[in-house]
Amino acid sequence: MSGSTVEHFSHPEHPLRLKEDDIIEVDAICSLCGESVIGFPTYTCTSNNIGCQSFYLHKSCAQLPTQIVRHLKDPHPLALQPRSSSCRCDICLRPAVNFTYGCEDCDIDICVICAFGSKDRVISHQGHPEHTLTLQRQALFSCNACYERTEDYSYVCLPCDFWIHKKCAASPPIIPAPTYHHHPLTLIFSVPLQHRYFFRDCAVCKEWIPTRSWSYYCHKCTFFVHLNCSTSTISFQSYSKFQVDIQGDDENRATLSTVNDDPCIIVGHWSHEEHPLELLQFTVSWDDNDEDDNNENNADKRASICDGCVQPITISHPSYYACVECGFFLHSFCANKLPRELPAGASPFHPHHSLFLTQPFKFYHFVKCGICSYSTNGFYYECKTCDIKVDIGCVFLPTRIRHQSHKHHSLIYSFEISIYCAFYPSGMKHKYDDHSLILRLPPFFYEGVFYCQICEEQVNNQWWLYHCDECDQSFHNGCLRSYDNSKLGGTIEHIVDNQTHRLTLHSLLLNQLFGFYSFVTCGICNGWTNGFYYECETCDIKLDIRCVFLPTRIRHQSHKHHSLIQRPSTCTRCCVSGLPITDTLVYACETCSSFEMSIFCAYYPTRMKHKYDDHSLILRLPPFFYEGVFYCQICEEQVNNQWWLYHCDECDQSFHDYCQCSYNNVKLGGTIKHSVDNQPHTLALVLKRTTRQKSPPFSCAICGDGYRNQFFFECDGCGYLACTFCV
């Protein structure tokens, strides 16, 4: 017969055909040796008989001799013959599959593996090049290749305690034509360093691929597949554009009128009663220079954000109302068509009670939507009974949709896809790119590593992203649409150093050019913050949102007989806490000219909790009398009874006020990914402060500088420290 078809005594019923590259079931085993046939040339039955479909025979096993002589002194040769499942190999003691080399006279049976084991008993493998691997009998172990814990034959490196399944060791180095990908896949023995910034998931089962595990990889597409998923026969489709189709009609849903009967002037609109609103039309002039960033018309159009839905006013919805004096804008729909009350049952998200349309008290006040959990300073509906608030973008969402990311079924309130994500635009424009950015759904294949053009962090091809094909630029979806429920740019007037400043609402978190580890210094208290702040674009002064609304006159228990006014500082130390005054402004007494109090100290809490004490700590003002010496429970330095301190009467424990309250304007705990010596680390933002004056400073592992009171990035696993300046 030809080389591709043979007849063999192990399957006398039908001829066998050689299959070189065909994908075979993951559990397929050779009928002669009982080992997996994955990755090896294999014979299968040419018949369509159901009983023959599970017959597999290694090409190498088909060529085994029918008789062997193990030793010259053996009186009888061993013949390859069928055996029952109860027969065991006299060498490895495992049950024989179907055939053994045996001798009836000597009552001996040897399985095919043991008979020819010298060839594959010890191997060298590229996945563990340091030492050879030795074949072991069946045992329960965790495989260092696929990371699965099963009972199977293994190859072991005893010096390294390295164990892999025998079938993993037999994994082919290349899968030339997988059904689920359009390029060949290469066997790799760990996730490449450049792709360790994100956790990588298997493209077939969507489960995590451990960094040190073996997997199949396409470097052109940044595509990963588990070893055990590599034999899958599924196929997928790459989604290029986003689409949402609304399905179904809800009888109880609110009906919004779309009849165009907008008045030219609205006087006393409920959201802006101070001035009348004038109906205008958004227009685009062909003479505008789009490339001129200083063009005032372009700036005005960028600033035209509806104060109701907090979405841009564009040519697609050109009618809008404006109060030019206040910079207040409303789409005509938001001004006239939104019902002030939604009766019970009108909203499927909260059908039990009526919802009333309202707005935050000030533009710098935010409410959290009870559906999408995002903050907004625009219009929202509120249930006064349950105190639930719903953004107007969420309250009218359909109960059933079809989405491009899940084409085969429609979606109700469980698939699950975030409501916020479900209505991401399929294309959008951005000032950083002249072309339209297209929303790409995974899998999005590319070679190498992409970085977001806004935050300059890596873009994960396993999640949604926006991409410009012409410029080959990528953007995190969160960087393009972060906080788009909030309208920024509102201004207030504030006096700093007797100078009037117009302050504009900004946020480090809203501006994704910075991260949580970026700080601004408040122009009033000189404290750092990584939260919201106001900025004067003329003077470049920045104010923490807590300082900007401080009252100009207060009364304080430390100076009960006179009120204190806000004024520039003339002293070097706070007269109450004894701390150096670093604030630009202080609270001072007009009568007692020498009394000045730090703004930071003026708002110390009178009572607080701490993890080192089960009871409340009371702020004690001087003089605080006690016998002997007290030590701070945090820094272990002496506490001065002539200055402020926190004290627990029940435990007789004291704390420095600054040990309790330092840097309460900064949110700690944010994490970043950072590579150290080609090893990925997760670093958290922490505050490191030496506990005692003689304690050694904390040193940055990158620049080597030491600090006694500084923000660091710290790896919780290994203790690695790097200052924020270096990272």
GUTORMI-69912 format. One record per residue (C-alpha): residue number from 0; y, z, x. Coordinates in pm, whole numbers. Example, Ala and Ser with C-alpha at 12.3 -4.5 7.8 and 13.67 -1.06 7.14 Angstrom:
// residues 2
PT num     yy     zz     xx
PT   0   -450    780   1230
PT   1   -106    714   1367
This chain:
// residues 727
PT num     yy     zz     xx
PT   0      0      0      0
PT   1    366    -32    106
PT   2    544    242    298
PT   3    736    347    -13
PT   4    424    381   -233
PT   5    100    561   -143
PT   6   -214    698   -299
PT   7   -302   1055   -210
PT   8   -606   1273   -279
PT   9   -382   1558   -404
PT  10   -282   1341   -704
PT  11   -559   1086   -758
PT  12   -450    989  -1110
PT  13   -148    774  -1015
PT  14     25    623   -710
PT  15    319    810   -555
PT  16    664    666   -485
PT  17    891    782   -199
PT  18   1233    912   -304
PT  19   1479    939    -14
PT  20   1824   1031   -155
PT  21   1760   1101   -523
PT  22   1884   1429   -663
PT  23   1586   1649   -747
PT  24   1568   1963   -958
PT  25   1677   2273   -771
PT  26   1342   2449   -826
PT  27   1123   2153   -722
PT  28    844   2250   -476
PT  29    582   2056   -285
PT  30    238   2070   -451
PT  31     67   2092   -110
PT  32    269   2350     88
PT  33    459   2522   -194
PT  34    797   2483    -22
PT  35   1120   2339   -163
PT  36   1157   1964   -138
PT  37   1540   1974   -145
PT  38   1677   1779    151
PT  39   1347   1617    250
PT  40   1195   1273    181
PT  41    956   1336   -108
PT  42    690   1150   -302
PT  43    684   1170   -683
PT  44    449   1025   -939
PT  45    517    670  -1057
PT  46    384    749  -1404
PT  47    603    856  -1696
PT  48    337   1107  -1798
PT  49    506   1440  -1880
PT  50    240   1633  -1693
PT  51    317   1441  -1374
PT  52    694   1486  -1376
PT  53    668   1819  -1194
PT  54    456   1677   -910
PT  55    631   1659   -571
PT  56    485   1597   -227
PT  57    673   1612    103
PT  58    640   1290    301
PT  59    539   1505    598
PT  60    272   1681    389
PT  61    135   1348    270
PT  62     70   1262    634
PT  63   -121   1585    715
PT  64   -476   1539    845
PT  65   -760   1626    610
PT  66   -936   1830    885
PT  67   -807   2037   1175
PT  68   -961   2238   1458
PT  69   -753   2546   1537
PT  70   -939   2654   1854
PT  71  -1193   2483   2075
PT  72  -1429   2778   2029
PT  73  -1424   2752   1649
PT  74  -1776   2642   1532
PT  75  -1640   2456   1227
PT  76  -1335   2244   1153
PT  77  -1105   2348    866
PT  78  -1081   2103    576
PT  79   -781   2053    348
PT  80   -913   2126      1
PT  81   -790   2246   -340
PT  82   -794   2617   -416
PT  83   -736   2837   -719
PT  84   -414   3038   -758
PT  85   -604   3360   -677
PT  86   -678   3243   -322
PT  87   -466   3402    -45
PT  88   -386   3286    305
PT  89   -575   3499    560
PT  90   -274   3487    797
PT  91     43   3542    589
PT  92   -143   3691    287
PT  93     66   3498     37
PT  94   -103   3331   -262
PT  95   -200   2973   -189
PT  96    -27   2712   -404
PT  97   -292   2446   -459
PT  98   -438   2357   -120
PT  99   -547   2537    197
PT 100   -727   2454    520
PT 101  -1057   2639    476
PT 102  -1417   2682    583
PT 103  -1678   2790    325
PT 104  -1923   2915    592
PT 105  -1660   3133    764
PT 106  -1489   3235    438
PT 107  -1146   3160    579
PT 108   -841   3003    416
PT 109   -514   2914    590
PT 110   -210   2781    404
PT 111    -42   2464    524
PT 112    261   2655    656
PT 113     51   2881    877
PT 114   -173   2597    987
PT 115    125   2398   1116
PT 116    377   2678   1140
PT 117    438   2649   1511
PT 118    672   2355   1446
PT 119    899   2527   1193
PT 120    826   2892   1270
PT 121   1121   2914   1510
PT 122   1424   2689   1460
PT 123   1776   2644   1591
PT 124   2042   2603   1325
PT 125   2405   2497   1344
PT 126   2494   2773   1098
PT 127   2394   3035   1357
PT 128   2417   2870   1698
PT 129   2404   3193   1899
PT 130   2028   3253   1863
PT 131   1712   3095   1723
PT 132   1589   3188   1375
PT 133   1232   3303   1306
PT 134   1046   3237    983
PT 135    948   3555    794
PT 136    720   3621    501
PT 137    854   3684    150
PT 138   1093   3977    114
PT 139   1386   4091   -103
PT 140   1714   4040     87
PT 141   2073   3918     57
PT 142   2118   3574    208
PT 143   2400   3529    459
PT 144   2431   3165    358
PT 145   2443   3160    -23
PT 146   2514   3536    -67
PT 147   2245   3569   -336
PT 148   1994   3854   -335
PT 149   1645   3719   -411
PT 150   1284   3757   -298
PT 151   1193   3455    -86
PT 152   1088   3333    256
PT 153   1360   3370    514
PT 154   1475   3273    860
PT 155   1595   3578   1050
PT 156   1791   3646   1366
PT 157   1681   3997   1456
PT 158   1954   4070   1718
PT 159   2231   3980   1470
PT 160   2059   4099   1149
PT 161   2125   3749   1012
PT 162   1905   3646    715
PT 163   1906   3319    526
PT 164   1674   3171    266
PT 165   1435   2910    392
PT 166   1570   2670    131
PT 167   1926   2735    254
PT 168   1819   2657    610
PT 169   1682   2327    478
PT 170   2012   2228    313
PT 171   2103   1872    415
PT 172   2415   1838    633
PT 173   2564   1577    398
PT 174   2530   1501     27
PT 175   2616   1131     31
PT 176   2679   1064   -339
PT 177   2711   1373   -561
PT 178   2752   1305   -932
PT 179   3041   1551   -963
PT 180   3265   1412   -686
PT 181   3374   1072   -559
PT 182   3335   1145   -185
PT 183   3042   1265     27
PT 184   3023   1641     79
PT 185   2967   1808    417
PT 186   2784   2135    472
PT 187   3018   2398    619
PT 188   2935   2751    724
PT 189   3261   2923    622
PT 190   3582   2832    442
PT 191   3816   2656    690
PT 192   4100   2873    818
PT 193   4375   2658    665
PT 194   4224   2710    318
PT 195   4186   3089    333
PT 196   4534   3156    196
PT 197   4380   3147   -154
PT 198   4044   3257   -282
PT 199   3837   2942   -323
PT 200   3626   2874   -632
PT 201   3324   2649   -677
PT 202   3420   2328   -856
PT 203   3096   2336  -1058
PT 204   3049   2697  -1173
PT 205   3413   2812  -1121
PT 206   3293   3128   -943
PT 207   3436   3262   -617
PT 208   3310   3122   -287
PT 209   3297   3403    -26
PT 210   3492   3313    286
PT 211   3191   3350    518
PT 212   2935   3184    292
PT 213   2792   2835    336
PT 214   2917   2569     99
PT 215   2967   2196     62
PT 216   3318   2068    126
PT 217   3523   1750     97
PT 218   3810   1770    345
PT 219   3992   1478    183
PT 220   4017   1657   -150
PT 221   3999   2030    -58
PT 222   3690   2046   -278
PT 223   3427   2324   -251
PT 224   3083   2371   -409
PT 225   2828   2653   -374
PT 226   2502   2569   -198
PT 227   2307   2641   -515
PT 228   2546   2436   -729
PT 229   2533   2134   -500
PT 230   2228   1988   -680
PT 231   2410   1986  -1015
PT 232   2416   1658  -1206
PT 233   2732   1728  -1408
PT 234   3042   1512  -1375
PT 235   3407   1590  -1440
PT 236   3727   1416  -1513
PT 237   4050   1482  -1329
PT 238   4343   1547  -1563
PT 239   4669   1386  -1465
PT 240   4898   1460  -1756
PT 241   4951   1737  -2001
PT 242   4934   1688  -2374
PT 243   4936   1917  -2675
PT 244   4855   1802  -3028
PT 245   4929   2039  -3311
PT 246   4658   2055  -3576
PT 247   4631   2205  -3920
PT 248   4885   2319  -4176
PT 249   4946   2683  -4250
PT 250   5039   2748  -4609
PT 251   5229   3065  -4530
PT 252   5417   2936  -4227
PT 253   5795   2926  -4240
PT 254   5940   2582  -4316
PT 255   6237   2480  -4102
PT 256   6488   2241  -4250
PT 257   6576   1934  -4042
PT 258   6841   1784  -4275
PT 259   7154   1699  -4074
PT 260   7432   1878  -4266
PT 261   7600   2057  -3975
PT 262   7960   2167  -4036
PT 263   8222   2071  -3776
PT 264   8340   2430  -3731
PT 265   8151   2755  -3786
PT 266   8372   3059  -3830
PT 267   8218   3403  -3790
PT 268   7867   3300  -3690
PT 269   7649   3612  -3684
PT 270   7572   3567  -3312
PT 271   7934   3508  -3203
PT 272   8182   3650  -3450
PT 273   8471   3672  -3200
PT 274   8562   3302  -3202
PT 275   8482   2992  -3408
PT 276   8215   2752  -3284
PT 277   8300   2382  -3262
PT 278   8043   2105  -3314
PT 279   8015   1882  -3006
PT 280   7793   1598  -2890
PT 281   7618   1589  -2554
PT 282   7691   1261  -2376
PT 283   7595   1105  -2044
PT 284   7851    896  -1860
PT 285   7711    609  -1657
PT 286   8000    658  -1416
PT 287   7888   1007  -1318
PT 288   7783   1037   -958
PT 289   7445   1207   -991
PT 290   7410   1254   -620
PT 291   7731   1455   -584
PT 292   7640   1821   -605
PT 293   8009   1917   -627
PT 294   8070   1706   -935
PT 295   8218   1939  -1195
PT 296   8077   1742  -1488
PT 297   7728   1774  -1350
PT 298   7781   2144  -1295
PT 299   7892   2186  -1655
PT 300   7586   2000  -1782
PT 301   7356   2213  -1572
PT 302   7525   2523  -1717
PT 303   7489   2410  -2081
PT 304   7209   2641  -2183
PT 305   7165   2736  -2546
PT 306   7223   3109  -2597
PT 307   6972   3105  -2881
PT 308   6653   2937  -2754
PT 309   6767   2952  -2386
PT 310   6677   2586  -2336
PT 311   6905   2313  -2192
PT 312   7127   2109  -2419
PT 313   7029   1751  -2344
PT 314   7058   1398  -2479
PT 315   6732   1444  -2674
PT 316   6905   1707  -2894
PT 317   7270   1614  -2845
PT 318   7437   1813  -3128
PT 319   7549   2159  -3026
PT 320   7810   2422  -3102
PT 321   8033   2567  -2833
PT 322   8284   2838  -2772
PT 323   8444   2701  -2457
PT 324   8643   3018  -2399
PT 325   8328   3233  -2372
PT 326   8088   2972  -2236
PT 327   7872   3027  -2547
PT 328   7649   2739  -2663
PT 329   7401   2687  -2946
PT 330   7191   2389  -3041
PT 331   7293   2285  -3390
PT 332   6938   2365  -3496
PT 333   6959   2717  -3353
PT 334   7298   2772  -3515
PT 335   7214   2649  -3866
PT 336   6842   2603  -3924
PT 337   6681   2924  -3800
PT 338   6613   3153  -4097
PT 339   6773   3498  -4060
PT 340   6461   3650  -4218
PT 341   6095   3546  -4206
PT 342   5912   3700  -4502
PT 343   5582   3880  -4458
PT 344   5306   3629  -4383
PT 345   5540   3360  -4248
PT 346   5445   3430  -3889
PT 347   5071   3434  -3813
PT 348   5133   3657  -3512
PT 349   5278   3936  -3725
PT 350   5200   3867  -4092
PT 351   5225   4225  -4219
PT 352   5605   4267  -4236
PT 353   5923   4066  -4252
PT 354   6089   3959  -3925
PT 355   6467   3951  -3880
PT 356   6656   3721  -3644
PT 357   6876   3906  -3396
PT 358   6999   3892  -3035
PT 359   7042   4138  -2746
PT 360   7359   4347  -2748
PT 361   7484   4193  -2422
PT 362   7385   3886  -2221
PT 363   7257   4117  -1946
PT 364   7025   4300  -2187
PT 365   6667   4176  -2211
PT 366   6386   4223  -2461
PT 367   6017   4163  -2400
PT 368   5836   3922  -2632
PT 369   5535   4081  -2799
PT 370   5338   3753  -2776
PT 371   5399   3598  -2433
PT 372   5524   3923  -2267
PT 373   5818   3740  -2106
PT 374   6170   3880  -2115
PT 375   6452   3698  -2290
PT 376   6823   3749  -2347
PT 377   6832   3487  -2624
PT 378   6755   3504  -2995
PT 379   6443   3683  -3111
PT 380   6279   3803  -3430
PT 381   6225   4174  -3480
PT 382   6004   4378  -3710
PT 383   6203   4692  -3783
PT 384   5895   4871  -3910
PT 385   5676   4816  -3602
PT 386   5956   4768  -3344
PT 387   5786   4446  -3232
PT 388   6004   4166  -3093
PT 389   5904   3798  -3080
PT 390   6086   3523  -2891
PT 391   6191   3236  -3121
PT 392   5985   3002  -2906
PT 393   5672   3201  -2989
PT 394   5726   3295  -3352
PT 395   5686   2933  -3472
PT 396   5389   2840  -3253
PT 397   5103   2659  -3433
PT 398   4779   2845  -3491
PT 399   4562   2551  -3381
PT 400   4621   2289  -3111
PT 401   4438   2034  -2900
PT 402   4504   2049  -2527
PT 403   4439   1806  -2242
PT 404   4275   2079  -2036
PT 405   4004   2131  -2306
PT 406   3965   1793  -2473
PT 407   3634   1841  -2651
PT 408   3747   2113  -2898
PT 409   4063   2229  -3065
PT 410   4204   2566  -2966
PT 411   4284   2866  -3181
PT 412   4388   3209  -3047
PT 413   4095   3220  -2804
PT 414   3968   2968  -2541
PT 415   4154   3118  -2353
PT 416   4479   2951  -2243
PT 417   4804   3143  -2216
PT 418   5052   3061  -2491
PT 419   5316   3027  -2222
PT 420   5099   2778  -2031
PT 421   4994   2581  -2339
PT 422   5345   2443  -2382
PT 423   5431   2364  -2022
PT 424   5612   2027  -2015
PT 425   5405   1737  -1882
PT 426   5700   1612  -1677
PT 427   6032   1756  -1570
PT 428   6324   1698  -1335
PT 429   6443   1928  -1060
PT 430   6741   1928   -827
PT 431   6507   1926   -526
PT 432   6354   1589   -621
PT 433   6504   1266   -754
PT 434   6186   1168   -941
PT 435   5999   1316  -1234
PT 436   5757   1594  -1147
PT 437   5421   1563  -1322
PT 438   5217   1865  -1430
PT 439   4875   1833  -1265
PT 440   4576   2015  -1408
PT 441   4285   2108  -1182
PT 442   4097   1969  -1009
PT 443   4382   1814   -807
PT 444   4241   1669   -486
PT 445   4429   1630   -160
PT 446   4359   1648    209
PT 447   4497   1938    411
PT 448   4744   2199    285
PT 449   5042   2157     52
PT 450   5343   2388     36
PT 451   5579   2454   -253
PT 452   5921   2301   -187
PT 453   6095   2604   -340
PT 454   5921   2918   -210
PT 455   5751   2746     88
PT 456   5422   2924     12
PT 457   5091   2737    -10
PT 458   5005   2556   -334
PT 459   4654   2616   -466
PT 460   4484   2295   -583
PT 461   4256   2502   -808
PT 462   4548   2594  -1038
PT 463   4823   2409  -1218
PT 464   5106   2261  -1014
PT 465   5388   2012  -1043
PT 466   5371   1714   -808
PT 467   5587   1415   -719
PT 468   5363   1126   -616
PT 469   5647    923   -467
PT 470   5770   1201   -237
PT 471   5431   1368   -200
PT 472   5592   1704   -282
PT 473   5440   1993   -474
PT 474   5585   2287   -665
PT 475   5431   2602   -809
PT 476   5461   2586  -1186
PT 477   5594   2944  -1173
PT 478   5870   2846   -928
PT 479   5995   2570  -1157
PT 480   5973   2763  -1483
PT 481   6012   3126  -1385
PT 482   6211   3328  -1638
PT 483   6314   3023  -1837
PT 484   6345   3253  -2141
PT 485   6650   3414  -1976
PT 486   6995   3261  -1947
PT 487   7169   3343  -1620
PT 488   7528   3289  -1516
PT 489   7698   3528  -1760
PT 490   8002   3700  -1606
PT 491   8180   4034  -1633
PT 492   8489   4174  -1466
PT 493   8448   4478  -1240
PT 494   8684   4671  -1010
PT 495   8572   4729   -650
PT 496   8815   4890   -400
PT 497   9096   4846   -654
PT 498   9026   4471   -657
PT 499   8912   4290   -972
PT 500   8602   4076   -925
PT 501   8433   3838  -1164
PT 502   8059   3905  -1131
PT 503   7783   3661  -1227
PT 504   7435   3768  -1335
PT 505   7175   3674  -1071
PT 506   6833   3797   -977
PT 507   6626   3778   -662
PT 508   6319   3752   -881
PT 509   6474   3477  -1090
PT 510   6571   3290   -775
PT 511   6232   3199   -628
PT 512   6391   3098   -296
PT 513   6348   3466   -215
PT 514   6047   3692   -254
PT 515   5999   4053   -354
PT 516   6038   4137     15
PT 517   6398   4004     22
PT 518   6674   4260    -20
PT 519   7046   4266    -93
PT 520   7281   4552    -12
PT 521   7482   4690   -302
PT 522   7858   4682   -232
PT 523   7905   5019   -405
PT 524   7620   5250   -299
PT 525   7516   5049     11
PT 526   7157   5089   -103
PT 527   6901   4810    -81
PT 528   6745   4650   -385
PT 529   6498   4368   -454
PT 530   6576   4363   -827
PT 531   6857   4226  -1045
PT 532   7212   4228   -910
PT 533   7558   4091   -986
PT 534   7736   3867   -739
PT 535   8097   3766   -692
PT 536   8079   3409   -568
PT 537   8436   3424   -437
PT 538   8398   3738   -222
PT 539   8021   3725   -168
PT 540   7996   4087   -287
PT 541   7673   4196   -455
PT 542   7630   4494   -687
PT 543   7314   4662   -810
PT 544   7293   4647  -1190
PT 545   7292   5028  -1208
PT 546   7609   5061  -1002
PT 547   7804   4791  -1181
PT 548   7798   4987  -1508
PT 549   7876   5330  -1365
PT 550   8150   5517  -1554
PT 551   8483   5555  -1378
PT 552   8508   5927  -1472
PT 553   8231   6189  -1499
PT 554   8178   6564  -1511
PT 555   7914   6712  -1281
PT 556   7753   7056  -1268
PT 557   7829   7090   -898
PT 558   8206   7080   -972
PT 559   8235   7209  -1327
PT 560   8605   7297  -1340
PT 561   8741   6942  -1296
PT 562   8629   6592  -1382
PT 563   8554   6342  -1108
PT 564   8694   5990  -1082
PT 565   8556   5687   -900
PT 566   8756   5595   -589
PT 567   8712   5471   -230
PT 568   8566   5722     14
PT 569   8779   5917    264
PT 570   8519   6172    384
PT 571   8211   6130    603
PT 572   7974   6366    417
PT 573   7894   6439     56
PT 574   8038   6781    -30
PT 575   7732   6867   -241
PT 576   7422   6723    -75
PT 577   7551   6727    283
PT 578   7424   6373    336
PT 579   7639   6116    520
PT 580   7846   5907    280
PT 581   7751   5542    316
PT 582   7888   5441    -26
PT 583   8198   5225    -57
PT 584   8297   5425   -364
PT 585   8250   5794   -436
PT 586   8324   6037   -717
PT 587   8616   6257   -613
PT 588   8826   6531   -767
PT 589   9194   6448   -825
PT 590   9287   6817   -808
PT 591   9064   6928   -520
PT 592   9152   6653   -275
PT 593   8877   6746    -29
PT 594   8591   6723   -279
PT 595   8397   6397   -267
PT 596   8050   6332   -398
PT 597   7824   6039   -312
PT 598   7756   5808   -606
PT 599   7392   5810   -506
PT 600   7384   6191   -530
PT 601   7580   6204   -854
PT 602   7285   6062  -1041
PT 603   7006   6261   -881
PT 604   6767   6371  -1159
PT 605   6785   6742  -1233
PT 606   6409   6758  -1280
PT 607   6126   6539  -1153
PT 608   5751   6531  -1080
PT 609   5572   6465   -753
PT 610   5209   6401   -663
PT 611   5215   6701   -426
PT 612   5295   6947   -708
PT 613   5155   6988  -1060
PT 614   5477   7142  -1193
PT 615   5829   7011  -1243
PT 616   6059   7023   -943
PT 617   6410   7154  -1017
PT 618   6718   7027   -834
PT 619   6884   7335   -681
PT 620   7253   7327   -592
PT 621   7389   7544   -310
PT 622   7396   7832   -252
PT 623   7019   7875   -293
PT 624   6911   8213   -155
PT 625   6565   8295    -27
PT 626   6411   8510    245
PT 627   6273   8348    559
PT 628   6236   7977    624
PT 629   6128   7704    383
PT 630   5974   7373    489
PT 631   5972   7043    302
PT 632   5625   6963    172
PT 633   5669   6593    257
PT 634   5826   6574    605
PT 635   5738   6933    709
PT 636   6090   6987    850
PT 637   6301   7290    759
PT 638   6495   7288    432
PT 639   6862   7390    455
PT 640   6963   7629    177
PT 641   7324   7518    217
PT 642   7245   7171     84
PT 643   7069   7032   -219
PT 644   6693   7066   -248
PT 645   6416   7036   -501
PT 646   6214   7351   -558
PT 647   5906   7457   -757
PT 648   5937   7824   -854
PT 649   5572   7857   -956
PT 650   5432   7725   -625
PT 651   5731   7842   -415
PT 652   5748   7494   -257
PT 653   6059   7305   -147
PT 654   6142   6940    -89
PT 655   6439   6767     69
PT 656   6630   6577   -195
PT 657   6629   6260     18
PT 658   6251   6285     71
PT 659   6210   6274   -306
PT 660   6465   6010   -400
PT 661   6503   5765   -109
PT 662   6500   5394   -187
PT 663   6449   5430   -559
PT 664   6627   5094   -603
PT 665   6340   4909   -433
PT 666   6010   4818   -594
PT 667   5722   4858   -348
PT 668   5361   4738   -361
PT 669   5405   4359   -376
PT 670   5147   4173   -166
PT 671   5143   3858     49
PT 672   4870   3674    239
PT 673   4911   3673    618
PT 674   4688   3544    898
PT 675   4639   3767   1205
PT 676   4424   3634   1490
PT 677   4291   3370   1251
PT 678   4179   3643   1010
PT 679   4332   3660    659
PT 680   4491   3991    559
PT 681   4647   4106    233
PT 682   4968   4291    323
PT 683   5152   4522     81
PT 684   5521   4610     97
PT 685   5549   4980    189
PT 686   5813   5222    314
PT 687   5721   5394    639
PT 688   5911   5705    739
PT 689   5827   5948   1018
PT 690   5741   6289    876
PT 691   5892   6494   1158
PT 692   6173   6448   1407
PT 693   5929   6452   1699
PT 694   5682   6217   1532
PT 695   5641   5879   1706
PT 696   5806   5583   1531
PT 697   5611   5322   1340
PT 698   5575   5007   1551
PT 699   5568   4646   1435
PT 700   5256   4467   1559
PT 701   5454   4143   1605
PT 702   5783   4235   1775
PT 703   5677   4578   1903
PT 704   5998   4749   1782
PT 705   5966   5104   1654
PT 706   6125   5237   1333
PT 707   6153   5583   1182
PT 708   6256   5467    836
PT 709   6183   5105    756
PT 710   6008   4868    517
PT 711   5683   4726    651
PT 712   5400   4503    539
PT 713   5075   4698    571
PT 714   4709   4591    547
PT 715   4527   4860    352
PT 716   4195   4762    509
PT 717   4277   4777    881
PT 718   4618   4948    894
PT 719   4795   4645   1045
PT 720   5177   4693   1029
PT 721   5447   4425   1053
PT 722   5816   4475    982
PT 723   5978   4264    710
PT 724   6204   4094    966
PT 725   5907   3939   1149
PT 726   5692   3842    852
